[in-house]
Amino acid sequence: MKKFTYSLLAVVLGSALVSGSALAADLSVGKTLENTGQQIDNSLQKADAYLDDSAITAKVKEKLLKHKGINSHDISVKTEKGVVHLSGFVKNKHQAAKIIKIVHGIKGIKSVKSTIEIKK
């Protein structure tokens, strides 16, 4: 009977150790999945921001193309985190002001930074 009791005790302790290892492995896998999920969320947010910036840039270029008297080919547009950066050349200060006014009117833009210069 003593031998049976020791065997049973060994089986119970062995099961407890295996269960504890399995639980630790489950927790580790769960933490890894959580970290991976967070990395995917962060990547998706960056992709969304990039797509939003690309969409804003496209809208700005489209609006500038529609306005007569503005040579939009001489204007460079770049958007980062909702901030539109304009550069290039125009004929006069009125065109520069008009471009900035057009861009400010586009939804989703946080601010406009311009280094547009007057062609001489």
C-alpha positions in Angstrom: 0.0 0.0 0.0 2.9 2.3 0.7 4.3 1.8 -2.7 0.9 2.6 -4.3 0.6 5.8 -2.2 4.1 6.9 -3.3 3.2 6.1 -6.9 -0.1 8.0 -6.7 1.7 11.0 -5.0 4.3 11.0 -7.8 1.5 11.0 -10.4 -0.3 13.9 -8.7 2.9 15.9 -8.3 3.9 15.2 -11.9 0.5 16.3 -13.1 0.7 19.5 -11.1 4.1 20.3 -12.5 3.0 19.6 -16.1 -0.1 21.6 -15.5 1.9 24.5 -14.1 4.3 24.4 -17.1 1.3 24.3 -19.5 -0.2 27.2 -17.7 3.0 29.2 -17.9 3.3 28.3 -21.6 -0.3 29.5 -22.2 0.4 32.8 -20.4 3.6 33.2 -22.5 1.7 32.5 -25.7 -1.1 34.8 -24.6 1.4 37.6 -23.9 3.1 37.0 -27.3 -0.2 37.1 -29.1 -1.1 40.3 -27.2 2.2 41.9 -28.2 1.8 40.8 -31.8 -1.8 42.2 -31.9 -0.5 45.5 -30.6 2.2 45.6 -33.3 -0.4 44.9 -35.9 -2.6 47.7 -34.5 0.3 50.1 -34.6 1.1 49.2 -38.2 -2.5 49.6 -39.3 -2.6 53.1 -37.6 0.6 54.0 -39.5 -0.9 52.7 -42.7 -4.1 54.7 -42.1 -2.2 57.9 -41.5 -0.2 57.3 -44.6 -3.4 56.7 -46.7 -5.0 59.8 -45.1 -1.9 61.9 -46.0 -1.9 60.5 -49.5 -5.6 61.3 -49.9 -5.1 64.9 -48.6 -2.2 65.3 -51.1 -4.4 64.0 -53.9 -7.2 66.4 -52.9 -4.9 69.4 -52.8 -3.5 68.6 -56.3 -7.0 68.1 -57.7 -8.2 71.4 -56.3 -5.2 73.2 -57.7 -5.7 71.7 -61.1 -9.2 73.0 -61.2 -8.2 76.6 -60.7 -7.5 78.6 -63.8 -4.5 80.9 -63.7 -2.6 78.6 -61.3 0.1 76.4 -62.9 -0.1 73.5 -60.5 2.8 71.7 -62.2 5.1 74.3 -60.6 3.7 73.5 -57.1 4.9 70.6 -55.0 2.6 69.2 -52.4 3.6 66.9 -49.6 1.5 65.9 -46.6 2.8 64.6 -43.2 0.4 63.8 -40.4 -2.2 66.1 -41.8 0.2 69.0 -42.3 0.4 70.1 -46.0 3.8 71.4 -47.2 3.7 73.5 -50.3 6.7 74.6 -52.4 7.4 75.8 -55.8 7.0 78.9 -57.9 4.1 81.3 -58.9 3.9 84.5 -60.9 2.9 86.8 -58.1 1.9 87.1 -54.4 -1.8 87.0 -55.3 -1.4 83.5 -56.7 0.5 82.3 -53.7 -2.2 83.7 -51.4 -4.9 82.0 -53.5 -3.2 78.7 -53.4 -2.9 78.8 -49.6 -6.6 79.8 -49.3 -7.6 76.9 -51.5 -5.6 74.5 -49.5 -6.9 75.7 -46.2 -10.4 75.0 -47.4 -9.8 71.3 -47.8 -11.3 69.1 -45.0 -8.8 67.0 -43.0 -5.9 69.4 -43.1 -4.4 70.4 -39.8 -2.2 73.2 -41.1 -0.4 74.5 -44.2 3.3 75.3 -44.5 4.3 77.2 -47.6 7.7 78.0 -49.1 6.2 79.1 -52.4 8.3 81.7 -54.1 7.5 84.4 -56.7 9.1 83.7 -60.1 11.2 86.6 -61.4 
